[in-house]
Amino acid sequence: MTAKTYGKGLDISLDISLSDFLLAARTCDSRGTQTLVGSKTATVGDRYVLTSDGTSSGSVLAMGLVKSTGDFADGTDHTVFQEVYGKFTKMFMKNNHSYAVGDIIYTGEATGYYRVTAAGTKSTKPTHTSGTQNGMTRITSIPLYKLNTNGTISSTTATFSRVQGGKYQNPCGEYNSATKGFDTGYSLFDADFVKYWRYLGWNSPHQREVTRHQLAGTVDTSKSVFENINGFLKQFNGLLSYELGKYALRIETTSDTIASDIATSSDTGYSVGAEINPRFITEQDIIGTIKVDDKGPSKSYNTVSSSILDPGNQFKGTAVSFYDSNYLRADKNVVKSGTVNVASISSYYNARINVENFLRKSRFGMTISFKIGPKALLLLPGDTISITHERFGFSGKKFRISNISFQKDCSASIQASEYDDSFYTISKPALPSISGNDQRQGLQASPGDPSGLSASAKAVGSIDLAWTNTSNFTDNMFTEIYVSVNSNAANRTLLHKTQGSTSVYQHNVGEDGAARYYWIRHGKTVATTHGGNNKVKTLYSGFHGSANATTVIPSSLYDIILEADSNIFNANSSGTIQSPNSIALTATRHNLTNAVTFSSSPSVTLTGSGDTRALSKANMGSNTAVTITATVSATSDEQNAGANSSYTSQVTISRVNEGADGTPGSPGPAGPTGAAGNRSGGVFNFEEATTSGLSDTNVTSWTGSLTDANANAIAALVIAASPDSKIQPNDRITVTDNSANKAGTRVYTATATGTASEADAADFSSLVTETFDGSVIVDGTLSANKLTANTTMTNNLNVGSSMILASGGKFHTPNKTSFTDNTNGFFLDTSGDFFLGDATNHLKYDASTGGLSLAGSFSLAGPTGSPGSDGNDGNPGGDGTPGNDGNPGGPGPGGPPGPPGSNAVMAAHFVLVLGNTDAPTNTEFTNAVGRAPIANDVVTVTTNSSSSDTNAFKYNGSSWSAVVGMVHGDMVVTGSVNGDRINAASTITVGGGNIVLDGGSNRILITD
């Protein structure tokens, strides 16, 4: 009611009478009473508690206020508790309930009761007759202790137990004179009966969650606010009225006594002899005539049924019915069945209460309307009133006011419905073992025949069936579908059984050109009572049919799939869209040749042509959501080949407004220290005269022909001098002997190591002959078998072979820097963690758990695959509920062949031997290479393979231009390479070999 989106946006202070709503909530929250058998010594008005250890010093587990005490008809003592906190006993629930220390467990066996001494679930039913086993102590009675007014627990006890036939039964019970047995002692129902308690909105499986009314409704946005509110009110017998400028809520409950109160001389403000009680209305108070409307026996039922979406039945429909044998006898054994929609209820037991309430009310169908004077100002909708009217034989007859309409002359027109206290009586609920049979019916007639059965062949070997249910179809009925390969009814077999009012079914035959014939009939399951025993019986209608169709499987798959590169426009808190600037929409047609037609709802402007469109943030406007539909019609040839007349696909683009900032959370605990990262390549200089351990022999080898032994010696110097005690890839080492005028620089190219003997001569580059700035390199002129660098920055990176991450390396978009970062983008590290997307829409693989998760909206579509081989027959399906076993499915159809893939061509570097060193013609290039030149191709032209006379040229897309210079890879040192593109003949290695771009094998290798 206060919601602006789904309600009327009422102000809780100005528009709602909050005190009336709170009183209604307390009324709905009634937890009923619990009756314990075995004692009546407690005093009415005292409170008694169940303690955790069975003594007065234990902690309180359950507590109740004594409402009454007495004897049942069989002489058994009992005590009724109200305002109960918790429950005094619990049934044994194997592995299905977490018991608290002190809970009392009953098993219904001769071994006794058991007090829990070790909390938790119990896997084994207790059977011991003494002592403590498995955290449960055997006892023979349950003591409750009186609670003093000062809050202390006294030693006064009331002890309860119920032993029948030598077996210890639940002492929470109530004697039933009709059955000579005991029903449950809970006036509402036992929480132990509810298995799927969380689906009912309960916080825990405890008795405090059991209340008279429990709302589990859905706001249907296709309906008006008035209809939604009425659905909720119906669930808890609510009355919503508008009084003194505010909405007030009241609950229909049992009426109090309405007695006449005649004014005397001591009653100030009243005339002597006048009626003081405005609810006591006589014929003299009524102005004009009184209108009486009695529905009579036509709407008076003795059997009422309904259905709920039961979480205990996989949220399928569960029938909830109630039958009163006294009403049936009053109706001369003529069954009068009715149905009621119990809105906003998922609990079987609460639904049962409402169904019984409807049945009682149907026996009192009288309504009256009349006009009275100003005393109506003291009445409210929902009040019960007493009517005395000689003409109609009313003598204090009770009605409940449903509407009051005040007039300008201070009179009021009142509408009221017949009232009886039996409306609010609650019969004891059945035990869970027989709750499915608690659908007591009277004499039942077979359901009427269905009609209008039709069968039509659909795409991919399926047949759609549709029919019309009989006019008296109820939610507890079902429909059986039979099938045969011919029209002979003797050959039909049960295909499927639909529950509830469903009147369509799709039969997936899986064959092409297969004829099938169908028949249907209605059925319902009823429980009949005879001799005090209930028996289940199924009644059927006659068969209707047959209807037939022949399957069609097209040779090609026809479809259209509409995809968007984003489904959300993100707006700030003011509603202004921030990103993206536009959303691209692409329609993919499968075997359909006609053009695609795009439409939107609400209508917006889409730009683009062909199979693509774009929705800009400006065209999105103020809409909160826009549904875009792509439609394509099949040609006559395509329809003859099995296509439908048209195909559609939709996507919905939504606006998400930024919410207000939440309260900052408290700082989290400090995380563990992260692993040390690898040191970047450094620069080391060693002079023979000043460096201990460096000899002239080492310098001579370093500057000349490097041996493994001398490489090990130089590596040892680097390891000793480096801050991480390792020699790292890209370390640049300069060794000098000034006395001998010798100097040389090499770069370490292998993996990091702290052991000098592992750094051999092959792990170092050749002598660096020159160092130059990367800006001198132009596009397409840097060629080398291997490039080693700490940091490589480029606009385009073409990897011909492998790109490999070093240990601890990460591959991610700029703002998504960790696996736990929910920024939109991608992240990959060497542990195997992978995160693509954001917190709402993503594909995530957690290497530590092996878990793969998908979230948000996904559209998966690929090219049509090649035909698959015929599949083997599937295994027979399991038994339905309660249908027969289904037949095994036939082999699936083969998929059509997919379209050929495209050939990718990349720019490359070539050496051409021509008659001169001029730029080649396109014909010369094509004859030598086997294809026409493309943009960024580079050639080195020479007159023969041994000649050193060469020129280099680059193709710009239309002509060849001379390359200013070429640089040998050995001349490249750390940090000196910049350019739009790096072309390598075979391999580019980054990070010491952990990222390899392998052009020879067309792959990127990332290793740790």
N, C-alpha and C positions, 0 to 999 in steps of 0.2 A: 504493500500500500504506500510505503514511503519511497519506494524506488522510482526514479525518474524514467528508467529504461523500460521496465516491465509493469510498473504500477501507475499510480496517479500523482506521485511526487508529493504526498501529504507531509506536512510538518508534524513531527511527533509531539510537539508541545502545543501547537495552535489548533491542529485539526483532529487530534486523537485523544479520547478520554483514557489516559494511560492507566488510571486506577482500575477501570473496568476490564481492560485487557489483562492486567496482572492478576485480577481475581479469576478471570476465565482461565488463565494459564495454570493457576493453582488448582482449579477444579479439574482440568484435564490431566494434571499430574498426579491424580489420586492413585495410590499404590495398593488400595484395597486392604484386605485383612488376611491374617494367617491363623488357622485354627489348629491347636495342638491337642492331642488326645492323651489321657492318662492322669490328669489332675485337674481339680477345680478349687484348690486351696488359695490361689492368688486373690487379692482384693482388687475390685474394680477401681481403676484410677491409678494404680501403682504401675511402675515400670520395672520390667525384668530384663536381665541381660544374659547372654551366652558368653562365657569367658574362654580364653585360649587354652587354659590348662584344667578347666573343670573345677576351679576353686574361686573363692571370693577375691583372691589376690591377682588373678589373671587379667589380661587386657580384654577389652570389650570387642567382640566380633559381630554380635547382632543384639538388637534391643527392640522391645515392643511395649506399648501401653495397653493394659488390660481393659478390654471393652466390655466383656461379659464372661460369665462362667456358668456351667450347668451340666445336665446329663442329656445324652442322646436318647432316642427312643429305645435303644437296646440296653440302656443303663450305663453306658460308657461315659466317664467324666471327661470334660473338655474345657478349654479356655480359649477365648477369642482375643487376639491381639490386633490392635490398630496402630497407625503411625509407626509401622515397623521399619527399622533400619537393618538392612541385610536380610539373611534368612537363617533359620535355625537348623535346617538339615539340607543335605545335598545327596543326590543319587551318585552311585559310582559311575564315572565317565572315563573309560579307558583311553588314556593318551589324548583326552579331548578337553581337559579342564585343569587349570593350575590352582590347586588347593592351597589355602592359607593354613598356617599352624592354628589348630583349634577347631577347624571345620569338622562337622559331624557327617559321616558317610553312612548311608544305609544301602544294603545290597538285596534285601528281600529274602535273605537266607536265614537258616536257623543258628548261624554262628554269632549274631549280635550286631551292635553298632560299632563304629570305629572313629576315634578322635585322631585327627592328623597331627603328628609330632614333627614331621619334616615336610616343609612346603614344596610344592611343585606338582607336576603331572604324575599320575600313577598308571603303570603299565600292567599291573597284575591285580586282579580282584582279590581283596582280602578274604581269607577263609579260616584264619587261626582263631582259636577259642579262648586264648589267654595271652597276656603279655603284649609285647610290641614287636611287630615285624614290618619291614619295608616302610618305616616311618608312620605306622598306624597302630594305635593302642585300642584293644578291644574293650568295650563297655557294654552294659546291659540297659542303661537308662540315661536320659539327658537332663542334667540339672540346670535350671535357670535361677539366677540370684536376683533378689530385690535390690533396686537402685534407690538409695536414700535421697532425700530432697537436697542434701548438701553435696551430692555428686559422688559420694563414696558407695562402695558395694557392701551390702550387709550379708550376714550369714543365712538369712531367710531364703529358703529354696522352694521351688515348685518343680517336681520331677515328672518327665514325660516319657512314655514309650507305648508302642502298640504291637502286641504279639498275637498273631492269628495262625492257628494251625501249627504252632511251634516255630513260626518264622517271624523274624523281626522286620515289621513293615514300617514304612515312613510314618512317624507319629503326626506329621502335618496332614490331617485328613478330616473328613466330615461324613457322618453316617447317612446313608441313603435308605430311607424306609421302604422305597419301592423295590430296590434291588437287593436289600438286606446285606449290602456291602458298604465299603467306604469309597467316597470320591476324594479328589484332591482337596486339601484344606486351604488352597489359595483361592480367594474370591475372584481374582482375575485369571491368572494362569501361572504355571511354574516356569521360572526362567530356565530350568534345566531342560525343558522341552525344546528350546530354541537352539538349533545347531548353527545356523548361519546368522548369528547375532550381529556381526559387523555390517552385513548388508541391510540391516534394518536401521542403521544409524546409531546403534548402541556403542558406548565407549568401553563396555566390559560385559562379560556374560554373567551378570549378577542380578539379583532380584530387584535391586533399586532401579533397574532399567525398565521394569514391567510397570506400565501405566495404563490407565483406562483408555486414553486416546493416544495414538502415535501417528503423526503425519509423515507421509513419504510421497509427496506430490511432485508434479512436474508442471512448470509454467509453460503453457502452450501459446507461443507467440502468434499463432494463427487465429487464436480466439481473443475475445475482448477481455478486458480486465474484470468486468462483471462476471463473465463465465468462469474465469480462473478462480476468483474469490469464492463463488458459489460452490465450486468443486471442493475447495478446502473446508468451507463451512459445513458441507454435508458430511465430511469425514468425522467431525467431532460434535455434531449436533449444535453447531454454532448459530447464533442470531446476531446479525450486524444491523444496527440501527443508527439513525442520525438524530442526535438529541442536543439541543442547546448549542448548535453550531459545531458539534464534534461527533465523530463516529465512536459508538460504544459497542462492545462485544460482550455477549452473554452466552451461557451454555445451558441447554435444556437438561435439567436434572429433576430428581424426584421432588414433587411439591410438598410444602409444609401444610399444616392444617389451616384451612380458611374458615374462621368462625365469625359469626355475627357479633358486632360490638355496638350496642345501642347507647346513644349519648344520654347522660344524666345531667342533673344540675351542676355537678362538680366538673364536668368536661367543658373547659373554657373554649369559646369560639364555635360551639356546636349548639344547634337547637335541640332541646330535650326531645328524645324519641327518634332523632335522626340516626342513620347508619354511619358509624365512624370509619369502618373498614372499607376502603374503596374497592377492594377485590371481591367483596360480598355483594353481588348484584341481584336485585329482585325485579319482578315485573314492573313495579312502580318506578324504577330507575330508567327503564327503557322508553325512549321517545319514539312513538310510532310503532311500526311492526318489527318483528324479528324474523329474519330469513334463515331457514334451516335447509341445508343441502346434505343428504345422506347418500353415499355412493352405493350402499346396500351390499349384497353378496357378490356383485360382479368384481369388485376389487378387494374382496376379503379372502385371504389365502390361508391354507393350512400347510403349505410347503413353499419355501422360497430358496432360490439358488442364486449364486453369483460366481464370479471368478476373480482371481488376483494374479499379478505377475509375481510368482513365488520364487524368492531366491533359493529356497530349498529344492526347487524343481527346475534348476537352470534357467530361472526367470521365464519359464513357460507358464501358460495358464493353468491354475489349480482351482478346481471347483470347490466352492464353499457353500454348503447347503444346510438348511435347518427345517426340521419337520416336527410338528406338534400333534401327538396322537389325540389329545383332548379336542383340539380344533377339528380334526378329521371326524371324530365321532359326532361332534356338533353339526358337521356338514353331511351327516348320514353316509359317511364313508365315500363321499365323492371327492376325489382328489382335485384340489384347486391350486395350481402351481403358478407362482409368480417369479419374476427375476428383478434384481436390483443391481445397479452399478455402484459398487463401493469404491468411490474415487479416492485417490491419494493414500492407498493402503497397500503395504507389501507384507505385513504380518498376518499369517493365517489366523492367529487367535484373536487379534483385534478385528479382523474382517468378520470372523464368526460372531463376535459380539454385535457388530452393526447389522449383520444379516438377521440375527434374532430380534434386534430392536425393530427392524423394518417389518418383520412378520407380525410382531405384537401390534404395531401401529396400524397394520392393514385391517385388523379386526375392529378398529375404532375409526371409521372413515367419515364421521360427521363433522361438518363445518357450519358455523353460524356467523351472521353479520347483523349488527344492530347499531342504534344511535343512542348515546346517553349524554348527560349534561356535563357541567364543568368538573365533576369528580374524576373525569377521565384524565385530567391534568396530573393526577397522582398515579397514573398507571404507565407502564412501560412495555414495549414489545418484549415478549418472552415471559412476562408474568403469567402465572396461573390465576384463574378467576373462578368463582363459584356462581352458578346461575340457578336461580329458582324461578320457574315459570309454570303456572298451573296448566295452561293449555297444552304444553308439550310434555307435561309430566316430569319436568326438571325439578328436583329438590336437592339443591346444593351440588348439582352436577358440575364437574370440573372441566374447564377448557383452558387452552394456552393461547394467549394473544399472539397473533402473527403479524398484525399491522394495525396502526392507529393513524387516522387522518383527521386532523383538527380543523374545525371550521371557524369562520370569522365571528360567529355568534357564541363562541366558547363551547359549542357542542363538539362531539367527536364521533366519527364512524369507526367501529371496531370490527375486525375480522379475527375469528378464533377457531381453533381446531380441537376436536375431542381429545381428552387426556385420560390416561389411566396409569396407576403406579406400576403396572406390569411392564410398561415400556422399558423400564430401566432395570428389570431383573436380569441377572446373568446366570445362565445354566453352567454347571461345572464342565470345563473343557475336557475333551478326551485325552487319554495318554498318548504320547507320541507314537507308540507302536500301532495304534489304530486310528491315528488322525486322518489317514487317507480314506478311511471308511466312515468318517464322521459326516456323511452326506445322506442323512436319513431321509428317505423318500416314502411317500405314501404309494397308493396304487398308481402305476405309471402306464401310460399308453405309448405304443411304439411311435417313433418320430415319423413325420410325413416324408414323402418321396422328394428327392431333389429334382430339378428340372433344368432344361436349357443347356445340356452338355454339348460342348463343341471341342473339336480337335483341329489344330492347324500346325503345319510343318514350319519350323523355323530353321535358321542357319545352323550349320555344323551338326546335322543329324539329330536335332531335338524336336519334340512335339509339345506344344503348349495346350493345356486343357483349361477350360473355364466352364463354370456351371452356376446355377442359382440355387441357394439353399432354400429349404422349406420355410414357409412363413412363420412357423412356430419354433424355429431353430434357436437353441439356447447355447450359452457358452460351454456347458458341460457335454455337448454333443461332439461327434467327430464324423468324418467322411472317409469311407474306404474306396480306393480306386483299384479296379481289376483290369487286366490286360490280356489280350490274346493275339496271335498272329493271323487269325481269321475271324470270321463273324460267328462262329459256332460258340454259343454261350457255355457249352459243356467244357470247353478248353480254357476258359478264363481262369487266371490265377491272381492272387492279391499282389498288387504292385506297391501300394503306399497307403498310409493311414494319416490323414491330416487332422490336427487337433484344433478345436475352436471353430470360429466362423470363416476360416480361410476357404476361398472358393476358386482358387487357381492352383495349378501344379505344372511343372515342366518335367517331362520325361526325356532324359538324355539317352537316346537309343544307341548312338555311336556308330550307326551303319548308314550307308547311302541306299536309297530306294527300298527301305524296309517298311512294310505296311503293318500298322498296329490298330487294333480295335479296343475300345474302352467302355467299361460300365462303372457306375458309381452307386453307392447307397449310404444313407445316414445311419448312425448308431449312437446309443448313449448307454452309459453304465449307471445303474441305480442300485441302491441298497434297500432291500425289503425286510420288514420285521414280521416274524412269525414265532409265536411262543416265547417271546423275549429274546430271540436270537436274530442277528442281522445276517443276511445273505446278499451277496453281490450278484447281480444279474445284468446281462447286456441285451438290449432291445434294438432291433434293426428295422429299417424301412425296407420297402421293395427296391429292386434294382432299377436303375434308369440307364438307358443307352440302347444300342451302342452308337458311338461316334468314332470315326476312323480318319487316319491321315497317313501319308507316305513320306518318309524322311528325305531330306535333300542335303547333301554335303557338297558345297561348291569346290571346284578344282583349285581356286585361288582364294586367299584370305583378303577380304575387303574390310577396310577400316580407315578411320582418320583419327589422329591423336594430336590434340592441341597442347602445347607446352609453353610455359612462361619462364624466363630466366630469373624471375623473382615473383613471389606471390604477395608481397607486402610493400606498401609505401610507409616509410617511417616519418612520423610528424612530431614536432615538438609539442610542449604542453599547451601551446596556443592554437594548435591544430594546423600549423603551416608545415607542409611536407618538406622534409629536408633531403631525403634520399630514397631511392635513386632518382635521377632526373627523368628516366623513362624506363619502362619495362617492355622487353621484346617478346613478341608472341610468334611462335612458329607452328604451322600446321603441317603434319606429315601424313601424306596420303599413301595408302597401300592399295595398289592395283586399281585406283580410281583416276579417271582422266579428266573429268570436269573440273572447272575452277572452284575454289573454295569461297564461300560467302561468309562474311563475319558480321555478327550482330552483338549488341551489348544491352544489359539491363542493370540499372537504368542506362538510358542512352548516353553514350559519350563519344567523342571524336577519336577515331583510330587512324593513324597515319601508316603509310606503306602500301605495298602492292603485292600481287601474287600470293604466295603462301605465308607471307610474313606481315605482321602489323606491329605497331608500337603504340603504347599508351603513355603519354607524358604526364608528369605530375601536375602540369597546368590543366590538362584535359581531365584528370581525375577529379579536380575541383574539390568540392566539399563532401563528396560521396564517401560513405564509410565502407562500402563494398560495391564492386562492379563485377557482374558475371558476364564473361565473354564466350560466345558460342561460335564454333566453326562448323559450317554445314556444307556438305558436298553431295550432289545427286549422282546416282549411278546411271550410266548410259543403258540403252535397251540391250546392247550386247552383254554388258556386265550383269544386268539383271537376268538375262537368259542363262548366264553361266552360274547363277546362284546368289548374286548380290541382292541386298535389299534395295528399296527405291532410293533411300538416302541414308546418310550417316552423320552423326553429330558428335562433337566433343566439346567439353566446357572446362574453363578454369575460372576461378574467382580471385580477383585482386582485392585485397583488403587494406584499409588504412589502420595503422596502429599508432595511437597518440601516446606520447611520452607521459608517464605518470609522474606524480610529485615525488621528490626525493624522499626516500625512507630515512628513518632514524639511523645514524651511523652505528654499526655494530661495535661491540667491544673488541679490542685488539686480540687477535688469536695468539696462541703460544708460539714462541720462536721455533722456526723450523731447524732441522739438523743442518750441520755444516755441509755444504756441497762439495763434491769431489773437485780436486784441483784440475784446472784446465791445462791444455798443452801450451807451452811457451811459443810465441812466434819466432820466426828466424831472426837471429841476431848477427852482429858484426864483431869479429874477433881479429886482433892484430898481435902477432908474436914476432919479436926480434931475437935472433940467435944469441946476441951478446947479453941480453937482459932477461931471457926466459930460461929458467932452470928446467932441464930435461929436454931442451931443444938443441940438437947438434947441427953442425954444418952439413953432415950427411943427410939429415932430415930435410934441410932446406934445399939441397941439391936435388934430391928425389922429388920433393914437392914442386919445384920449378921446372923439373924435367920429366923423366919417366917415373911416375908414382908407383911404388910397390905397396903391397898389403902391409908389410911391417912398418914402413914410414907413415902410411895412412893411419895405422893404429896409434902410432906415437902422437901424431897431430890431434887425433880424436881424443886421446887422453888429456891433452892440454885444454881442449875445449870443454870437456866434461868437468875438469877441475875448475875452470874459470866461469862456467855458466851458473846462473842462480838456481837452476833446478837439477844440477848435476847430471845433465843429459846433453847430448848433441842432437839438435832438432833439425827437421827438414828446413831447407832454405837458410841455414846458418852459413854466412859468408866469411871465410877464413883467409886472411892475408898473412903469409910467412915471409920474413926478410932476413938477409944476412948482409948488413951494410958494408962489412969489411970485404966481402967478396962481390959486392955490387949485384946481389941476387934478390929477386922479389917475385912473388907469385900469389894469385888469388884463385881459390876454388870455392864452389858451392856444394854443400852436403845435400844429397838428393834422396837418400833412403829414409826409412822410418826411424822415429826417435829411439835412442838407446842410451843406457847408462854404462854399457860395457864397451870399452875401447876396442877390444878384439873383434867386435861385430861390425865395426866400420872399416871395410876394406877399400882398396883403391877404386873398385867399381862403383862404390857408393858416393864418389865425389865427381863433380863435373870436370871437364877439361879446363885448362887455364882460361880465366876470363881475360880476353885480349883488349876489351874496350867497354866502358860504361857510358851509356848515353841516355838521355831523357826520352820517355815513351812518346812524347809529342812529335818526334821526328818520324814515327811510323805512320804510314798512310794505309788506307783501306786495301786489304788484299795482298800486302807485300810482306807479311811476317809468316815465314814457313819454318817449321821445325818438327822433328819427330817427338820431342818432349819439351813442355814448358813447365817450369817449376816456379811457384810464386806463393807468397803468404796471402795476398789479396789480389784477385783478378776482377776488374770492373769492366763491363762491356754492355752494350745495348742489346746485342743479339748473340746468343751462344748456341752454335750448332754442334751437337755431340754425335760423332759418327760411330762410337763404340760404347764406352762405359763411363758413367759418372758415379763415383764411389765416395760415400761419406766416411771420414776418419772416425776412430773411436770417440764417442761423446759428441759427434757432429750432429748438426740439426739442419733441416731443410724446411723453410717456412716462409710465408708471406710477411711483409714488413711488421705488421702490428700483432701477429699471432705468434708469440715468442715461447710458449710452453704448451704442454699437453693439456693443462687445466685452464688455458686461456680461452674464453668463450667468444672472443672477437671473430668476426666472419673472416674466413680464409682457410689455409691448410697448414698443417704441422706434421713433420716426420722426423724421428730421431733414430739412432742406431740401436736402441733397445727394442724397436719394433712398434712403438706407440705411433698411431696415425689418427689424426683428427681433421676432418674436412667439413666445413660449415660453421654454424654458430650454436648457441644454446638451444635454439628452437628447431632448426632444421640441420641435421648433421648425419654423417657417417663416421663412426668412431670405433677404433680397435684398441683395446687395452692389453698390451703384451703381458703385463703382470698377472692378469686373470684369464687371458685368452678369450675375453668377452667381446663380441661384435654387436654394436647397437646402431639402430636406425631411428631417427626421430623426424617429425614433421611430414611434409607432403613430398612424395617421390613419384616421378613418372619415368618408367623404364620402357624404352622402345628401341628396337634394333632392326637391322635388315632382316628380311625373310630368310629363314634358314633353308638348307637343302633338305630334301625329303628324308625323313627318318624311317628306319625299319619298323615293321609292324611289331607292336608290343605284345607280350604274353598276356594271356587272360589274367585279370586281377583275381585276388582271393575273394571268396564270398564275404560280404559285409556282415558285421555283427548284428545280433538281434536288435530290432527297433524297440521302441517303447510305446505301445506293446505290440508293434507289427511283426509280421513274419520275416524270416531272413530274405534279404534282397538277392536277385540273381547276379551272378558274376558279370562285370562289365565287359563289353566286347573290345577288340583291339582298337586303339586310337588311330585316326587318319594320319598319313604322312604329311609333313610340312612341305610347301612348295620350295623350289630352289631360290637361293638368294641372288641378288644382283652382283655382277663382277666388281671387284675392288678397284680403286684407282691407283695409278703409278705415280709415286712422288719423285720429283727431280729437284736436285739441289745444285747450287753453284759450286764449282770445284776449280782446282789448279791443274793445268796440263803443260807438258813439255812437247813442243812440235818441232820436228826436223824438216825444214823447208829449204828452198834454194837460196833464200836470203834471210836477213834478220828483220825484214819489214813486218808490219802488222798483217796477220793472216786475213784472207778473205773468208766470208761465211762459208763458202763452198769448201775451201781448204780445211777449215775447222770441222765441218760436218763429215768430210771424207775421213779425217783422222780420228775423230772422237766417236762418231756414230750417231750424233744428234746435233741439232742446231744450237748455237750459243744462246745462253740466257744471261740476264743481268747478273753482274758480279763474278762471272767466269774470268779466270786469270790464266794467261799462257806465257810461257817462256819460249821464245823462238830462237833456234840455232840452225847453222847450216849443216852440221853433222854431229854425231853423238860425242865425238872427242874434242870438238872445238870449244874454246872458251869465249868465242865471240857470240854473245847473247843479248837479246833485248826482251823486256817484259811488257805485256799489254793487258788492259782490263776492259771488259765489255760492259757498256753502260745501258744496254738494252736495245741500242740501234747501231752503235759503232764502237770501234776499238780505240782506246787512248793509251798513250805510253805511260808506264809506271816509272816514277822518278828514281826509286832505289829499292834494292832488296837487302834484307838484313839476315845474317846467318843466326840460327837459334843459339849458338854458343856465346853470341855477343849479348844475349838478354840476361840481365841481372834483376835482383829483387826490386819490385816497385817501379819498374821502368817501362811497363807496357800499357798503353792506352789506345783504344780504337773502337770503331763501331763493330768490328767483326774480327775474329781470329780464325784463320783457316789452317788446319794441320793436315799433313798427308795421311796420317793414320791415327795418332793418339795424342790427346791432351791429358796430362796428369795434374791433378790439383791436390794439395794437402799431403804430399809425400806418398802418393799412390793410393790414397783411400777414395779419391774420386777420379775415375778414369773414363774419358770420352773416347771410346774405341770405334773409330770409323771403319776399320776393316770388317768388324762383325756387326756394325750398326746397333750399338747398345751403349747404355750408361751403367757402369758398375759402381755401387756404393758399398764399401766394406768398412768394418771397424777393426 
